[in-house]
């Protein structure tokens, strides 16, 4: 008596002979990392950030010289406008504004020193040498007094506006004094306040 749960041999033959469609064959041969297409091409990356395909044309000596000159001019303009690392910080900006908002004796110091140098020559008459020595003493005294007034004002303003500053006051004073004896047009960074402006 045949078993009730046993399959017929014809059913087994039918299962073994099931037809395979072309789509099933393609699916079987694809790799595991295959991603089906979405109906449109993948967009190409923009060429903005890429390196140029060809090598740049080498510059001639004249072009290189002109390029270096242009870079130096740009660096000088940036330094004149922004200054260097020693000019960073709000305390330094305040010291610059204090100096730039007033007329200083130091701006006349080098011009006066040149006159004193010529006037103190041994070939000059004694009167001229005496006057040049008096002028030299007056200039030196004027620079000392002016520097003292500048430092006192800087100390007062820094204590008011930056009570917790870590800036060394001696370094700040020297920075302001060196700026005060520099001609206004040659100061870097360039002055951002006019003469007489309140600081």
C-alpha positions as CSV (number, residue, x, y, z in Angstrom):
1,X,0.0,0.0,0.0
2,X,1.5,3.3,-1.0
3,X,2.2,5.8,1.7
4,X,-0.1,8.8,1.9
5,X,2.7,11.3,2.4
6,X,5.0,10.1,-0.3
7,X,5.2,12.3,-3.4
8,X,4.6,11.0,-6.8
9,X,7.6,10.6,-9.1
10,X,5.9,12.8,-11.8
11,X,5.7,15.8,-9.3
12,X,9.5,15.5,-8.8
13,X,10.2,15.5,-12.5
14,X,8.0,18.6,-13.0
15,X,9.9,20.5,-10.3
16,X,13.3,19.6,-11.8
17,X,12.2,20.8,-15.3
18,X,10.9,24.2,-14.4
19,X,11.8,26.8,-17.0
20,X,14.4,29.4,-16.2
21,X,13.7,32.9,-17.6
22,X,16.4,35.2,-19.0
23,X,15.9,37.6,-16.1
24,X,16.7,34.8,-13.6
25,X,19.9,33.9,-15.5
26,X,21.0,37.6,-15.4
27,X,20.3,37.8,-11.7
28,X,22.3,34.7,-11.1
29,X,25.4,35.9,-12.9
30,X,25.5,39.4,-11.2
31,X,28.0,40.1,-8.5
32,X,26.9,40.7,-4.9
33,X,27.7,44.4,-5.0
34,X,25.5,45.1,-8.0
35,X,23.0,48.0,-7.6
36,X,20.1,48.1,-10.1
37,X,19.9,51.1,-12.3
38,X,17.5,53.9,-11.4
39,X,16.6,54.8,-15.0
40,X,19.2,57.7,-15.4
41,X,22.9,58.1,-15.6
42,X,24.9,58.9,-12.5
43,X,25.9,62.6,-12.8
44,X,29.6,63.3,-13.2
45,X,31.5,65.2,-10.6
46,X,32.0,69.0,-11.2
47,X,35.3,69.9,-12.6
48,X,35.6,73.0,-10.4
49,X,37.7,71.3,-7.7
50,X,39.8,69.1,-10.0
51,X,43.3,69.8,-11.1
52,X,43.7,71.0,-14.6
53,X,44.1,68.1,-17.1
54,X,47.2,69.5,-18.7
55,X,50.3,70.9,-17.1
56,X,50.4,74.7,-16.8
57,X,52.5,76.6,-19.3
58,X,55.9,77.5,-17.8
59,X,56.4,81.2,-17.2
60,X,59.2,83.1,-18.8
61,X,61.8,84.9,-16.6
62,X,60.1,88.2,-17.1
63,X,56.7,86.7,-16.1
64,X,58.2,85.1,-13.0
65,X,59.8,88.4,-12.1
66,X,56.5,90.2,-12.6
67,X,54.7,87.5,-10.6
68,X,57.1,87.9,-7.7
69,X,56.9,91.6,-7.7
70,X,53.1,91.4,-7.6
71,X,53.2,89.0,-4.7
72,X,55.6,91.3,-2.8
73,X,53.3,94.3,-3.4
74,X,50.3,92.3,-2.2
75,X,52.1,91.2,1.0
76,X,53.3,94.7,1.7
77,X,49.8,96.1,1.2
78,X,48.4,93.5,3.5
79,X,51.0,94.2,6.2
80,X,50.4,97.9,5.8
81,X,46.7,97.3,6.3
82,X,46.6,94.5,8.9
83,X,50.1,94.5,10.5
84,X,52.0,91.5,11.7
85,X,51.8,89.0,14.6
86,X,53.1,91.7,17.1
87,X,50.2,94.0,16.2
88,X,47.4,91.5,17.2
89,X,45.1,92.0,20.2
90,X,42.7,94.6,21.4
91,X,45.2,96.2,23.8
92,X,47.7,96.8,20.9
93,X,44.8,98.3,18.9
94,X,44.0,100.6,21.8
95,X,47.7,101.7,22.1
96,X,47.8,102.4,18.4
97,X,44.7,104.5,18.6
98,X,46.1,106.5,21.5
99,X,49.2,107.3,19.6
100,X,47.5,108.0,16.2
101,X,44.9,110.4,17.8
102,X,47.6,112.9,18.8
103,X,50.5,114.8,17.5
104,X,53.8,113.4,19.0
105,X,57.2,115.0,19.5
106,X,58.7,111.8,18.3
107,X,57.7,112.4,14.7
108,X,60.0,115.4,14.7
109,X,62.8,113.6,16.5
110,X,64.7,112.2,13.4
111,X,64.4,115.4,11.4
112,X,65.7,117.3,14.4
113,X,68.5,114.8,14.9
114,X,69.6,115.4,11.3
115,X,69.8,119.2,11.9
116,X,71.7,118.6,15.2
117,X,74.2,116.3,13.4
118,X,74.9,119.0,10.8
119,X,75.0,121.8,13.3
120,X,77.3,120.1,15.7
121,X,80.0,119.7,13.1
122,X,83.4,121.2,14.1
123,X,83.5,123.4,11.0
124,X,80.4,125.2,12.2
125,X,80.6,128.4,14.2
126,X,80.3,128.0,18.0
127,X,76.9,129.7,18.1
128,X,75.5,127.1,15.7
129,X,76.9,124.3,17.6
130,X,75.5,125.7,20.8
131,X,72.0,126.0,19.3
132,X,72.1,122.5,17.9
133,X,73.1,121.1,21.3
134,X,70.2,123.0,22.9
135,X,67.8,121.7,20.2
136,X,69.1,118.2,20.8
137,X,68.4,118.5,24.5
138,X,64.9,120.0,23.9
139,X,64.0,117.2,21.5
140,X,65.2,114.5,23.9
141,X,63.3,116.0,26.8
142,X,60.2,116.4,24.6
143,X,60.2,112.8,23.6
144,X,60.6,111.6,27.2
145,X,57.7,113.8,28.4
146,X,55.5,112.8,25.5
147,X,56.3,109.1,26.0
148,X,55.4,109.4,29.6
149,X,52.0,111.0,28.8
150,X,51.2,108.4,26.2
151,X,52.1,105.5,28.6
152,X,50.0,107.0,31.4
153,X,47.0,107.3,29.1
154,X,47.4,103.8,27.8
155,X,47.7,102.4,31.4
156,X,44.5,104.2,32.4
157,X,42.5,103.0,29.4
158,X,43.7,99.4,29.5
159,X,42.8,99.2,33.2
160,X,39.3,100.5,32.5
161,X,38.6,98.5,29.4
162,X,40.6,95.3,29.9
163,X,40.9,94.7,33.7
164,X,41.7,91.0,33.2
165,X,44.3,91.5,30.5
166,X,47.3,89.3,30.3
167,X,49.3,91.8,28.2
168,X,52.6,93.0,29.8
169,X,52.4,96.7,30.2
170,X,56.1,97.3,29.7
171,X,55.8,95.6,26.2
172,X,52.7,97.7,25.5
173,X,54.5,100.9,26.4
174,X,57.5,100.2,24.3
175,X,55.2,99.3,21.4
176,X,53.4,102.7,21.7
177,X,56.7,104.7,22.1
178,X,58.2,103.1,18.9
179,X,55.0,103.9,17.0
180,X,55.1,107.5,18.3
181,X,58.5,108.2,16.9
182,X,57.5,106.8,13.5
183,X,56.2,109.2,10.8
184,X,52.4,108.9,10.6
185,X,52.5,107.9,6.9
186,X,55.0,105.1,7.6
187,X,53.1,103.5,10.5
188,X,51.9,99.9,10.1
189,X,49.1,99.0,10.5
190,X,48.0,102.3,9.0
191,X,46.2,104.7,11.5
192,X,42.5,104.1,11.8
193,X,41.7,107.2,13.8
194,X,42.3,110.9,12.8
195,X,44.2,113.4,14.8
196,X,42.1,114.7,17.6
197,X,39.6,111.9,17.6
198,X,38.5,110.6,21.0
199,X,39.8,107.2,22.0
